[in-house]
Amino acid sequence: MKKAIILMLGVVLSTAFINEANAQRRTSKVATTSKVVRVPRTKVTYKKPRAKVLAVRTIPNKRTIVSTRGEKYFFSNNRYYRYYNGRYIHVAPRVGLRIGILPPGFRTIVFAGRSYFYFDGVYYEPSGDEYEVVYPELGTVIYELPDNYEKVEYDGDLLYEANGVLYEKVQVDGTRAYEVVGIIED
């Protein structure tokens, strides 16, 4: 009788541990079926044919001007703008852009021994006494997409794109999350 109870208890506990381990695994269809790294923009189909463009005539006086590779960016209210045709257009900063201070409200993300500072779809890494805009490593997980994300289709899979980074919806510890599965090449 004792052996039967111990055996049943062992089966129940092992089943519980197996289910617990499975619940904490990240499930990612794209990452396991194909290695998505650099994706040509021509292979990505946007669900909405036109991107939403935010343009304003003026930006608040409290702005910082940063430049990289001859391109001038205006940073105001935690957004980057470029001046074009009499208006300021909200844009994503290019990789390599450096800023002196991080935007208020940034989050720290650690993945594969690499620390990022993340804010509104932009990843930063320390570079001397500044912070440089970088692409994240494949597999990096965030729990909320930035406001400017767009739904896209790549190779038959529904993905999300923000600032040139492709994300796939995954489950992490029973919570919805988004995993970096590729970078769109320009």
N, C-alpha and C positions, 0 to 999 in steps of 0.2 A: 504494500500500500504506500509506504514511504517512497519507494523507488518510482512509483507511478506519479505521485504528486511532484516529486523533484523533477522528473522528466517533463511533465506538463508545464511546470514553472519555467524550466529551461527553454522550452519551445516558445512560450509566451514572451519571455524576456528577449530572446534572440530575435523574434519577429518585431518586437517593439524597437530594438536597436537598429535593425535593418530599415524599418520604416522611418525612423528618425534620421538616419544617415541619408536616405533618399530624399527626404523633405528638405535637407539643407544643401543639396546639390543644385548647381545652377544648370538650367536646361536651355541650351542654345542650338537651334536647328541649323542655322547658317554656319556657325563656327565649327560644328562637327561634320557637316556634309561638304563644305567647300572652304578652302582657305581664302578668305577675302582680305586683301591687303590694300593695294592701289587699284581703284576702279576708274576707268575712263568715264567722263561725264556723259558721253554719248551712249553708254550702256545703261544709264539710270533713267527711268521713266518717272517723271513727277506726276502725282495724281491730280494736281491743279496745274493747268498749263501756264499760268502767270503767277509769279512770285508776288507776295504782298510787299510793297515798297513804302517805307516810312520816310517822307520828305517834309522838311520844315523850312520856312524862310529865314528864321533866326533861331539861334540857340542861346541859352542863358549866358550871361557875361562870365560866369565862373566856368571857364573852360581851359583845358590844357591842350597845347598843340604839340603833337609828336610826329616824327617823320621817320620813314624807313625807305631806302632805295628810291629816294626822290619823291615819295608819295607823302602828302601831308594829311594827317588825321586830326580831327578835333574830338576831344574827350569831354563830354558833359553829361551830367545826370546818369552816370554809369553806362553810357553808350558811346560808341565810336561813330563819327560822321565824316563824310568826305564832301567837299564843296563841289557842286557840279551845276552849271547852267543857272546860277542865281539861287540855288537851294542847297540845303544840307541834307544829305541822304544817309540814313542809318545803314552802316555796313559792318561786316565782321572784319577785324584786323587781320592782316596777313601774318603768316608764320614768320618769325624773325623780328617783329616789332618789339621794341623795348620801352617799358614805362618805369617811372621812378617809384610809384606807390601802387599797391593793389587796390581795386575798387572795394568800397565798404560792403560787407556782406559776403565776401568770398568764402569758399570752403576748401579745406585741405583734403586731398584724395591721395591715398598711398596705394600703389599697385606695383607689384614685381620689384619692390625695393626702391621705387622711384616716387618722389613726392611731387604732386601738382597742386597748384592753387587754381581753383575753378570758380568762374563766375559767368553766368548767363551764356553758357555754351563756349566759352573761351578758356583755354588751359594755359597756365603760366608756369615757368620754372625760374628759380633764382639764377641770375647771371651777374656775378659781381655784386654791385650795389643796386642793380636794377632787376626787373622781371621781364623775361622774354616769352612771347607768345609761341607755343609749340603745339604739335599734334600729340594726342594721347597714344599710349601703347594699345595694341589690340588686346581686348579682354578687360579693359578698364570699365568699371561699372559705376553708373550714376543712378540716382533714384527719381530724378525729375528732369524732363526735357526742358530746354529753354523755350521762351515764348515764340521764337522765330523758326521753330522746327517745321519741316514739311514731310508729308508721307510720300515715299517713293517705292518703286518696284525695281528690284534687281534680281535677275536670274530666277524670276517667278516667286521671289520672297518679298513680303511687305516689310520695309525698313523705314527708318526715320532719319532724316538728314538735317543737320544744323551746322552751319559754318564749315561745310566741307567734310564733316565727320558723319559716318554712317553708324546708326545704332540699331540693334535688334531688341525687341521686348523679350525679357526673360523673367524667371522667378528666382529670387534669392531669399532663402529662409521663409518662403511663403509670401514674400512681398514682391510687388511689381517693380522691376528695375529695367535699365537699358544698358546693354553691353556694346562697347565699341567693336565693330566688325570690319570696318574699312575706312579708307580715306579717299575722297573723290579727287582725281587729278584734274587740273585745269589745262 
